[in-house]
């Protein structure tokens, strides 16, 4: 009878380990690459913020003479007389806000309709060519829009549209004051219409892209419950994509606020405050484009720099308000759930 030789646990473990096939080799983590990537992205983020701060500081420094001379009354003073060194920003601010408001009132509904048609109603053979054609409008330089507005759109607007607006809307109490005056073809209403044509491709493209991100299951479920196309868009698509929709609207508004060449061609470039939308006016961007190269005197130059500072602050305030709107909408969704 042979003796049984006991085998220690260490030996069995070693044999068991040796018999098992080798597993995949673990890649040593390269922590230095992760740290370098993190620091690089942090550098880029702070670089953008630093550039923004540098622009703000340079605008404040360049406009310090005007700020010290006029103070806050620069905002509500309508005089703009370079000969007597009297400057005020009321007319350019008014023109900028009014033309941008007109553009958004026209562009947002049209862009929403275009995006809705391309995503929900258009046949498959028409979606791509029509979407490409709309996106091509964004590639047209702004000076082309301005030249087209001055030489083609303004004469037609002067002969046919403006007389009809004056005859039909000019007699309405209170609101009729917006449509009084001689039909000149150019003015704040013309500038707003040209701006609306320019911002429609941007807003429509963003809306179309975010509408296409809605899961088909959500829309099919709504259709299965008997919802109409409008109900699906209003109750399913828009709540799901409201952040992207508002972002597209803000993109278009930023383009409208800062547009220079197209507005310069058709707004009239007149430093006069008029209630009528038919009257010529001015905007901050057009005033800078027209007068920056011929500014004589430190106060004149500083006043133009302050106009740029005001435009910078207007766009910043608009973006901040849009962010607050999104935060409020998210809180309302949380309270509903």
C-alpha positions as CSV (number, residue, x, y, z in Angstrom):
1,X,0.0,0.0,0.0
2,X,1.6,3.2,-1.2
3,X,1.8,6.2,1.1
4,X,-0.1,9.3,0.2
5,X,2.1,12.3,0.1
6,X,0.2,15.4,1.2
7,X,0.5,18.4,-1.1
8,X,0.6,21.8,0.6
9,X,-1.9,24.5,-0.3
10,X,0.9,26.7,-1.8
11,X,1.9,24.0,-4.2
12,X,-1.7,23.4,-5.4
13,X,-2.2,27.1,-5.8
14,X,0.9,27.4,-7.8
15,X,-0.1,24.5,-10.1
16,X,-3.6,25.9,-10.4
17,X,-2.2,29.3,-11.4
18,X,0.2,27.7,-13.9
19,X,-2.6,25.7,-15.5
20,X,-4.9,28.6,-16.1
21,X,-4.5,30.4,-19.5
22,X,-3.0,33.8,-19.3
23,X,-5.6,36.6,-19.3
24,X,-5.5,40.0,-21.1
25,X,-2.7,42.2,-20.0
26,X,-3.8,45.3,-18.1
27,X,-2.8,48.5,-19.6
28,X,-1.0,50.7,-17.2
29,X,-3.0,53.9,-16.7
30,X,-1.2,56.9,-18.1
31,X,-2.1,59.4,-15.4
32,X,0.1,62.1,-16.8
33,X,-1.8,62.1,-20.1
34,X,-5.1,62.4,-18.3
35,X,-3.7,65.3,-16.2
36,X,-2.3,67.0,-19.3
37,X,-5.6,66.7,-21.2
38,X,-7.5,68.1,-18.2
39,X,-5.2,71.0,-17.8
40,X,-5.2,71.7,-21.6
41,X,-9.0,71.8,-21.7
42,X,-9.0,74.0,-18.6
43,X,-6.6,76.3,-20.3
44,X,-8.8,76.6,-23.3
45,X,-11.8,77.4,-21.2
46,X,-10.1,80.1,-19.2
47,X,-8.6,81.4,-22.5
48,X,-12.0,82.1,-23.9
49,X,-13.1,83.7,-20.6
50,X,-9.9,85.8,-20.6
51,X,-10.5,87.0,-24.1
52,X,-14.1,88.0,-23.2
53,X,-12.8,89.9,-20.2
54,X,-10.0,91.5,-22.2
55,X,-12.6,92.8,-24.8
56,X,-14.7,94.2,-22.0
57,X,-11.7,95.9,-20.3
58,X,-10.5,97.4,-23.6
59,X,-14.0,98.8,-24.4
60,X,-14.3,100.3,-21.0
61,X,-10.8,101.8,-21.2
62,X,-11.4,103.2,-24.7
63,X,-14.7,104.8,-23.7
64,X,-13.5,106.3,-20.4
65,X,-13.5,109.9,-21.8
66,X,-17.1,109.6,-22.9
67,X,-18.1,107.9,-19.6
68,X,-16.5,110.7,-17.6
69,X,-18.1,113.4,-19.7
70,X,-21.7,112.2,-20.1
71,X,-22.1,109.4,-17.5
72,X,-25.4,107.5,-17.6
73,X,-27.2,110.3,-19.5
74,X,-25.4,109.1,-22.6
75,X,-28.0,106.3,-22.7
76,X,-31.0,108.5,-23.0
77,X,-29.6,111.5,-24.9
78,X,-30.7,111.6,-28.5
79,X,-28.3,114.3,-29.7
80,X,-25.4,113.3,-32.0
81,X,-23.6,116.3,-33.2
82,X,-19.8,115.8,-33.9
83,X,-19.3,119.4,-34.7
84,X,-20.4,120.6,-31.2
85,X,-19.1,117.4,-29.4
86,X,-22.6,116.4,-28.2
87,X,-23.2,112.7,-28.3
88,X,-26.0,110.4,-27.1
89,X,-26.8,106.8,-27.7
90,X,-30.6,106.8,-27.6
91,X,-31.2,106.8,-31.3
92,X,-28.7,103.9,-32.1
93,X,-30.0,101.9,-29.1
94,X,-33.6,102.4,-30.2
95,X,-32.8,101.5,-33.8
96,X,-30.9,98.3,-32.8
97,X,-33.7,97.1,-30.5
98,X,-36.6,97.9,-32.9
99,X,-35.0,96.3,-35.9
100,X,-34.0,93.2,-34.0
101,X,-37.5,92.9,-32.5
102,X,-39.1,93.2,-36.0
103,X,-36.7,90.6,-37.3
104,X,-37.5,88.1,-34.5
105,X,-41.2,88.6,-34.7
106,X,-41.0,87.6,-38.4
107,X,-38.2,85.0,-38.3
108,X,-39.2,82.9,-35.3
109,X,-42.7,81.8,-36.6
110,X,-41.4,81.3,-40.1
111,X,-38.4,79.3,-38.9
112,X,-40.7,77.2,-36.7
113,X,-42.9,76.5,-39.7
114,X,-39.9,75.6,-41.9
115,X,-38.5,73.2,-39.3
116,X,-41.9,71.7,-38.6
117,X,-42.5,71.1,-42.3
118,X,-39.0,69.6,-42.9
119,X,-39.3,67.2,-40.0
120,X,-43.0,66.2,-39.9
121,X,-44.8,67.0,-43.1
122,X,-42.4,67.1,-46.1
123,X,-42.0,64.0,-48.3
124,X,-38.7,62.3,-48.0
125,X,-37.6,63.3,-51.5
126,X,-38.1,67.0,-50.7
127,X,-36.5,67.2,-47.2
128,X,-32.8,67.1,-48.2
129,X,-32.9,69.6,-51.2
130,X,-35.2,72.0,-49.4
131,X,-33.1,71.9,-46.2
132,X,-29.9,72.4,-48.2
133,X,-31.4,75.4,-50.0
134,X,-32.4,77.0,-46.7
135,X,-28.9,76.4,-45.2
136,X,-27.4,78.0,-48.3
137,X,-29.1,81.3,-47.4
138,X,-26.9,81.5,-44.3
139,X,-23.8,81.3,-46.6
140,X,-24.7,84.5,-48.5
141,X,-22.6,87.5,-47.3
142,X,-24.4,90.2,-45.5
143,X,-23.3,92.8,-48.0
144,X,-25.2,90.9,-50.7
145,X,-28.3,91.1,-48.6
146,X,-27.7,94.8,-48.1
147,X,-27.2,95.5,-51.8
148,X,-30.3,93.4,-52.7
149,X,-32.3,95.2,-50.1
150,X,-31.3,98.6,-51.3
151,X,-31.6,98.1,-55.1
152,X,-34.3,95.4,-55.4
153,X,-36.4,95.2,-52.2
154,X,-36.6,98.8,-51.2
155,X,-38.1,100.1,-54.6
156,X,-40.7,97.3,-54.5
157,X,-41.4,98.0,-50.8
158,X,-41.7,101.7,-51.5
159,X,-44.1,101.4,-54.5
160,X,-46.4,98.7,-53.3
161,X,-46.1,97.6,-49.7
162,X,-45.5,100.8,-47.8
163,X,-48.5,102.7,-49.4
164,X,-50.7,99.8,-48.6
165,X,-49.5,99.7,-44.9
166,X,-50.0,103.4,-44.5
167,X,-53.5,103.3,-46.1
168,X,-54.7,100.2,-44.1
169,X,-52.9,100.6,-40.7
170,X,-52.1,104.3,-40.5
171,X,-55.6,105.2,-39.3
172,X,-55.6,102.8,-36.4
173,X,-55.5,104.6,-33.0
174,X,-52.2,104.4,-31.2
175,X,-50.8,101.6,-33.4
176,X,-51.3,103.7,-36.6
177,X,-48.4,106.0,-35.5
178,X,-46.0,103.2,-36.3
179,X,-47.1,103.2,-40.0
180,X,-47.3,106.9,-40.8
181,X,-45.0,109.0,-42.9
182,X,-43.9,109.1,-46.6
183,X,-43.0,105.8,-48.2
184,X,-39.3,106.1,-48.6
185,X,-38.5,102.4,-49.1
186,X,-35.7,102.5,-46.5
187,X,-36.1,102.8,-42.8
188,X,-36.3,100.6,-39.6
189,X,-39.1,98.4,-41.0
190,X,-37.1,97.6,-44.1
191,X,-34.0,96.9,-42.0
192,X,-36.0,94.6,-39.8
193,X,-37.4,92.7,-42.8
194,X,-34.0,92.2,-44.3
195,X,-32.7,91.0,-40.9
196,X,-35.5,88.5,-40.6
197,X,-34.5,87.0,-44.0
198,X,-30.9,86.8,-42.8
199,X,-31.6,85.0,-39.4
200,X,-34.3,82.6,-40.7
201,X,-31.7,80.1,-42.0
202,X,-29.8,80.0,-38.6
203,X,-33.0,79.5,-36.5
204,X,-34.6,77.1,-38.9
205,X,-31.5,74.9,-39.1
206,X,-31.1,74.7,-35.4
207,X,-34.8,73.9,-34.9
208,X,-34.8,71.3,-37.6
209,X,-31.7,69.5,-36.0
210,X,-33.2,69.5,-32.5
211,X,-36.6,68.3,-33.8
212,X,-34.9,65.4,-35.5
213,X,-33.4,64.3,-32.1
214,X,-36.8,63.6,-30.6
215,X,-37.1,59.8,-30.2
216,X,-39.5,58.4,-32.8
217,X,-41.1,56.2,-30.1
218,X,-42.4,59.3,-28.3
219,X,-44.0,60.8,-31.4
220,X,-45.4,57.4,-32.5
221,X,-47.0,56.9,-29.1
222,X,-48.6,60.3,-29.2
223,X,-50.0,59.6,-32.7
224,X,-51.2,56.2,-31.5
225,X,-53.2,57.9,-28.8
226,X,-55.0,60.0,-31.5
227,X,-53.0,63.2,-31.3
228,X,-52.8,65.5,-34.3
229,X,-49.5,66.7,-35.8
230,X,-49.9,70.0,-34.0
231,X,-50.5,68.3,-30.7
232,X,-47.5,66.1,-31.1
233,X,-45.3,69.1,-31.9
234,X,-46.8,71.3,-29.1
235,X,-46.9,68.6,-26.4
236,X,-44.1,66.3,-27.2
237,X,-41.5,67.8,-29.6
238,X,-41.3,71.3,-28.1
239,X,-41.0,70.3,-24.4
240,X,-38.3,67.8,-25.4
241,X,-36.3,70.3,-27.4
242,X,-37.0,73.6,-25.7
243,X,-33.3,74.1,-24.8
244,X,-32.2,73.8,-28.4
245,X,-35.1,75.9,-29.7
246,X,-34.3,78.7,-27.4
247,X,-30.7,78.4,-28.2
248,X,-31.4,78.7,-31.9
249,X,-33.6,81.8,-31.3
250,X,-30.8,83.4,-29.2
251,X,-28.4,82.6,-32.0
252,X,-30.6,84.5,-34.5
253,X,-31.1,87.3,-32.1
254,X,-27.4,87.7,-31.6
255,X,-27.0,87.8,-35.4
256,X,-29.7,90.5,-35.7
257,X,-28.3,92.7,-32.9
258,X,-24.8,92.7,-34.3
259,X,-25.5,92.8,-38.1
260,X,-23.7,95.7,-39.7
261,X,-23.5,95.9,-43.5
262,X,-27.1,94.8,-44.4
263,X,-28.6,97.3,-41.9
264,X,-26.2,100.1,-43.0
265,X,-27.6,99.8,-46.6
266,X,-31.3,100.0,-45.8
267,X,-31.9,101.7,-42.4
268,X,-31.2,105.2,-43.6
269,X,-28.4,106.1,-41.2
270,X,-30.2,109.1,-39.8
271,X,-29.7,110.2,-36.1
272,X,-33.3,111.1,-35.5
273,X,-35.8,109.5,-33.1
274,X,-39.1,108.7,-34.8
275,X,-42.0,106.6,-33.7
276,X,-42.9,105.6,-37.2
277,X,-41.2,102.4,-38.5
278,X,-41.2,104.0,-42.0
279,X,-38.8,106.7,-41.0
280,X,-35.0,106.3,-41.4
281,X,-33.1,105.5,-38.3
282,X,-29.7,104.2,-37.1
283,X,-28.3,101.3,-35.2
284,X,-25.2,100.8,-33.1
285,X,-23.5,98.6,-35.7
286,X,-24.3,100.9,-38.6
287,X,-23.2,104.0,-36.7
288,X,-19.9,102.3,-36.0
289,X,-19.4,101.2,-39.6
290,X,-20.2,104.6,-41.0
291,X,-18.4,106.9,-38.6
292,X,-15.6,105.0,-37.0
293,X,-13.1,105.8,-39.8
294,X,-14.0,109.5,-39.9
295,X,-14.1,110.2,-36.1
296,X,-12.1,113.3,-35.4
297,X,-11.4,114.2,-31.8
298,X,-10.9,112.1,-28.7
299,X,-14.5,112.6,-27.4
300,X,-16.0,111.5,-30.7
301,X,-13.8,108.4,-30.8
302,X,-14.6,107.6,-27.2
303,X,-18.3,107.9,-27.8
304,X,-18.1,105.4,-30.6
305,X,-16.2,103.0,-28.4
306,X,-18.9,103.4,-25.8
307,X,-21.5,102.5,-28.4
308,X,-19.6,99.3,-28.9
309,X,-19.6,98.7,-25.1
310,X,-23.4,99.2,-25.0
311,X,-23.8,96.7,-27.8
312,X,-21.6,94.2,-25.9
313,X,-23.7,94.7,-22.7
314,X,-27.0,94.3,-24.6
315,X,-25.9,91.0,-26.1
316,X,-24.6,89.8,-22.7
317,X,-27.9,90.8,-21.0
318,X,-29.9,89.0,-23.6
319,X,-27.9,85.8,-23.2
320,X,-28.2,86.0,-19.4
321,X,-32.0,86.4,-19.6
322,X,-32.2,83.4,-21.9
323,X,-30.2,81.3,-19.5
324,X,-32.5,82.4,-16.6
325,X,-35.5,81.5,-18.8
326,X,-34.1,78.0,-19.3
327,X,-33.5,77.6,-15.6
328,X,-37.0,78.6,-14.8
329,X,-38.4,76.2,-17.3
330,X,-36.3,73.4,-15.8
331,X,-37.6,74.2,-12.3
332,X,-41.2,74.2,-13.5
333,X,-40.6,70.7,-15.0
334,X,-39.2,69.5,-11.7
335,X,-42.2,70.8,-9.7
336,X,-44.6,69.2,-12.1
337,X,-43.0,65.8,-11.7
